[in-house]
Amino acid sequence: MNNRKLLCSGLLAFSLFTAMAMLWAPSVMAQSASTGSLSGMITDPSGAVIPKAEVTVTYIATGQSHTSTSGLDGAYRFSLLPPGKYKVTVSRAGFKTTEFPSVTVNVTETAILNCRLEIGAPNETFTVESNAEILQTSTSTLGTLVGNTEVTSLPLVTRNYTQILDLSAGVVANVSDATVLGKGTQYTQVNGSNAGQNNYQMDGVSINSMGMLANNGDQNVGAGIGIPSPDSIQEFMVQTSNYDASYGRNPGANVNVVTKTGSNQVHGSAFEFLRNTDLNANPFFYNRDNPDAETTKPVLNQNQFGAALGGPIVKDKFFIFGSYQGTRQTNGISSGGLASVLLPPIPAGDRTAPGFAAALGAASCGFGTFIPGLGANVACDGSNINPVALKILQLKLANGNYYVPGSGTAGYREVDFSSPAKYSGNQFMINGDYLITPKETLSTRYFYTRDPQTLPLGGNLPGNPTTNFRTPDTVG
């Protein structure tokens, strides 16, 4: 009995340990995708290394500080630092204290800050107006960093950061389509790989589209990746080659997005972005194929609105950041709201009238079959038209139009239909950070998005709308 209890206890302990390891492992592995590091050398005026110098880095936004000492070779290093600006202080007995008031640490990068201490008393402070090296000498990773200023200032059609991924070297992407319905996410190809071989992470967490990955980046499948609003993005890094095994997973690019957090200063924004049909020109082909196009210009209205706010709950201790973005789009130009259909010669007028079958036969008999290449030739008096087919031709939509429209009696004609598709997106983000000790921080990240679409056409005749809750990125 005791052996059984011991065995059960051992199995229970092993199961708990395995579960904790599975929960903890992604967090540990993902740290490098959401943090940066700082390193350098401490030397004296002659260039000799200084061991045991005390180096303190203070995150300016929250006041959190970390302290370390240089090694026997004069080197120091701080790992897993949140991206942002830091104040760095270096001190050693017999030397003046040296202070760097603003050093930038970028996501996935190692900033190099070397310090030469001046001889003097430690209570003397020497301030250096210098920043860390921009060139990455500590790693061979190639990539491009895009900060919040660029993300919010560049003219993105749907405020989607993936539309500027192709600013990086080795990246190929289609030109962003200004008429797309929904989010307008760009699928990019890096150094010859396909779109499904890229790896997207937000705050160190994988946000890859499983549908896209399973289909090798096929743009016609998959629910797409989560797209935070530009006002909630602090920066993102696009690594295109030579990144180390800690990123792993895919041979394409690593896209590492870092969202904003709260700080000791209250910061926020509110926005409204507008597109309107009255401000748009008529599409060339729609204008060519429709003589009265000026009075039937396809609808394209879009409103994107929201706000972001961050600040302290308890100064130097507890911080929070939140954002919301709503998108309302009515789009009669996208594939979901525009269709070009070859219509048969069905006479205009009341299709329930006694002479409709004869009129239909007279209009169709010169073309052989009612649908080119299919079925028997239509009799000129309409006598061989099936009564069931006549009933289908008499069906009407809720707006009074016929379910199967016709071209009149002028023969077969290509006709464009525009029935606006609708997209209604909502997203929320809440980030919290609690500084337990100078070396321990409890962080939480929550992001929610829902993007339903209603497609009245999708290449079909009016009357067959569909609602799509997965929002594939071909149209969103």
C-alpha angles and dihedrals in degrees: 000000000000090000091053091050090048091049092048091048091050093049091048092050091047091049092050091047091050092048092049091048091052091050094045100042098070090050093052094044092047097053095093091055093062104031141056135205141225128215141158149137130276115214139167125238091276092054096252115140119255116216125203095024111156114238121189124186119194122194102228095208096057106013093238111150137197126196130201138156130235118253129238088278091054093249127134133181138189116196133192096026118165109246114262143076123321138188110225122201124188123190138169133166110269094024136086115257109254121209131194105195098196126024119164121221115193127203115272091001133107111223115210117218116173119189131202110198119215119224113254144087118322090234089065112090124210113195118206117200094208139115134215121277115283094204112080106233095159098062140028094219114131119212148126126246119211118191132204093263092060094043094052096038102047115089102252112180095219098013090256117150093208088073089075099044089100090070086084123091115263094020122126123189138156119260109272111262110231091197096055119127116235131355098348096216113188118226107212133197118215125201092337098312121123126251093260091063095067121102119220121195131174118197088344095307123115113247098174120148107246091202091053093047094047091053098045094252097311103172092213095068140048135060095257130235126291111269116201117203116263090246090064097048119095095184142314134214126213110203111194105175148354094034115151129253094266088080094042122139104094137034094222128072128318111224109194115187122192117195126209125270134198122270140184088275120069109237132171149136142210125207147180122189119190137197120176137186092232089062095050131088119232114262110258098235094042089052091048096049096044117055091194093047093126089068095040102045108163114255119249113169125157133175122184115182139160147110142244129207134177136172147120126306089184115011115249089001120055126028135177137188128187137176141179132193128182126191125195116182132175108188128181095166101060121089090259093059103031130064134173110205134179104232125204123233100270112161118242120245138055110346092195092064115114094244096051095099092052092047090049091050092049091051094046106036094081090061096050107225124035090235109037110256095002131096133353123319113273115246113238091235092047093239095135096050109119114243090226090057090051090052090052091050089052094056115115135202124232091266092057097255120127117261090229107041123202139213095232117242098313095096129252113344136178109239128185121222124196118191109161117247116217131222124185115182129180128180134178132190130187122179123182132184127187118187105216096174133343087270100038129064128177109211132181129189127191126179126172129180134173122181115178120180133196114208113193096181119009091178093316135104118277115274100057105087121170131197117219120196096173094065101209110213094238085080101014 
